[in-house]
């Protein structure tokens, strides 16, 4: 089989592993000989997007080869599962494959990094991919960050998302919550508080800033610990309703409510929620 150089997209993947592009062989491989990689970080594939990709392949062909390694009697996919699925949709018999000799660890690294570089994983899939590289490929956060061209802080903050309760992770994966919301929720100490805060954010359609205020309101200060439980419950309900931090305090002659706002616009928003009138 004649050897030829790689396309731009594929060559961008290989250098991270210091492979010689001239050692890569492009072959037409039967679909039934290609096995998907079970370590694929992307778990959900958008059917509409796959159909669009299949239409593009039908019109123009597969512009960028898949990447796989040769096993005894088959090929294990390293990169290109969307293209593989689209080819199956079209009923193609063969697809172009860049065949690369690699170890289990190298194959896993390539599969994960190829997907991370595409930037179309959801935040939880991205976090799981980082963690898998750290645990199974024995890479530090700094090494992972260097390979994908991001800061170590970005990798560290993304991995922290795996500390959220499973139900909150699912909300994040389904885009019901943003990463900004999730970071605010992480400031809460218990899974129960985190799950409750996530539901309040979704049900009340809170912004990230409002979520930060809400999560701050659920942290108990020494002053709040001295207040009756009913005061604390009222503060939480008001915080949820107003989307900002609220304190209900006991005083010598009764009590007082403190409502936090950042600026005049925030004040008008809170005022409107309380009295239903923004013209006063």
Residue pairs with C-beta under 8 A, 6 or more apart in sequence:
1 25
1 26
1 27
3 22
3 23
3 24
3 25
3 26
4 26
5 11
5 21
5 22
6 14
6 21
6 24
6 98
7 63
7 64
7 65
9 64
10 24
10 64
10 65
10 67
10 98
11 21
12 117
13 67
13 79
13 110
13 113
13 114
13 117
14 21
14 24
14 100
16 109
16 110
16 113
16 147
17 102
17 106
17 109
17 110
19 100
23 100
23 101
24 98
24 99
24 100
25 98
25 99
26 65
26 96
26 97
26 98
26 99
27 96
27 97
27 99
28 94
28 95
28 96
28 97
29 68
29 75
29 94
29 95
29 96
29 97
29 99
30 93
30 94
31 84
31 87
31 88
31 92
31 93
31 94
31 95
33 73
33 74
33 75
34 66
34 68
34 74
34 75
34 76
34 77
34 84
34 95
34 97
35 71
35 74
35 75
35 76
35 77
36 77
36 81
36 84
37 76
37 77
37 78
37 81
37 107
37 108
37 111
39 108
39 111
39 112
39 132
40 77
40 81
40 111
40 115
41 111
41 112
41 115
41 116
41 121
41 125
41 126
41 128
41 129
41 132
42 81
42 115
42 120
42 121
42 125
43 125
44 122
44 125
44 173
45 81
45 82
45 85
49 82
50 82
50 85
50 86
50 89
51 89
53 82
53 83
53 86
54 86
54 87
54 89
54 90
57 83
57 86
57 87
57 90
57 92
58 90
62 83
62 87
62 95
62 96
64 80
64 83
65 80
65 95
65 96
65 97
65 98
66 77
66 79
66 80
66 83
66 84
66 95
66 96
66 97
66 98
67 77
67 78
67 79
67 80
67 97
67 98
67 100
67 110
67 114
68 75
68 76
68 77
68 78
68 80
68 97
68 98
68 99
68 100
69 75
69 76
69 78
69 99
69 100
69 101
69 102
69 107
70 99
70 101
75 97
75 99
76 107
77 84
77 111
78 100
78 102
78 107
78 110
78 111
78 114
79 110
79 111
79 114
79 115
83 95
84 95
87 95
100 110
102 110
105 136
105 137
108 132
108 136
108 137
109 133
109 137
109 139
109 147
112 129
112 132
112 133
113 133
113 147
113 148
115 121
115 125
115 129
116 126
116 129
116 130
116 148
117 148
117 149
121 129
122 172
122 173
122 174
122 175
123 158
123 161
123 172
123 173
123 179
123 182
124 161
124 162
124 169
124 170
124 172
124 173
125 173
126 158
127 158
127 159
127 160
127 161
127 162
128 162
130 141
130 144
130 155
130 158
130 159
131 159
131 162
133 139
133 144
134 140
134 141
134 144
134 159
139 147
141 152
141 155
141 156
141 159
142 152
144 155
145 151
145 152
145 154
145 155
148 155
157 183
158 179
160 183
160 186
161 169
161 172
161 179
161 182
161 186
162 169
163 186
164 172
164 182
164 185
164 186
164 194
165 191
165 194
165 195
167 195
167 198
168 177
168 182
168 185
168 194
168 195
168 198
171 177
171 198
171 202
172 178
172 179
172 181
172 182
176 202
177 185
177 198
177 201
177 202
178 208
180 208
180 211
181 198
181 201
181 206
181 208
181 211
184 197
184 208
184 211
184 212
184 214
184 215
185 194
185 197
185 198
185 201
185 211
185 215
186 194
187 212
187 215
187 216
187 219
188 194
188 197
188 215
188 218
188 219
189 219
193 218
197 211
197 214
197 215
197 218
200 206
200 214
200 240
201 210
201 211
201 214
204 210
204 240
204 241
204 243
206 214
206 243
207 243
209 262
210 243
210 244
213 239
213 243
213 244
213 245
213 260
214 239
214 240
214 243
214 244
214 245
216 245
217 235
217 236
217 239
217 244
217 245
217 246
217 247
218 236
218 239
220 232
223 247
223 249
224 231
224 232
224 235
224 247
224 249
226 250
227 248
227 249
227 250
228 250
231 248
231 249
231 250
231 255
232 248
234 248
235 246
235 247
235 248
238 246
238 248
238 257
238 259
239 245
239 246
241 273
242 259
242 270
242 273
242 274
243 269
243 273
244 259
244 260
244 261
244 266
244 270
245 259
245 260
246 257
246 258
246 259
246 260
247 257
247 258
248 255
248 256
248 257
248 258
249 255
249 256
249 257
249 258
259 270
261 267
261 270
268 278
271 277
271 278
271 280
272 278
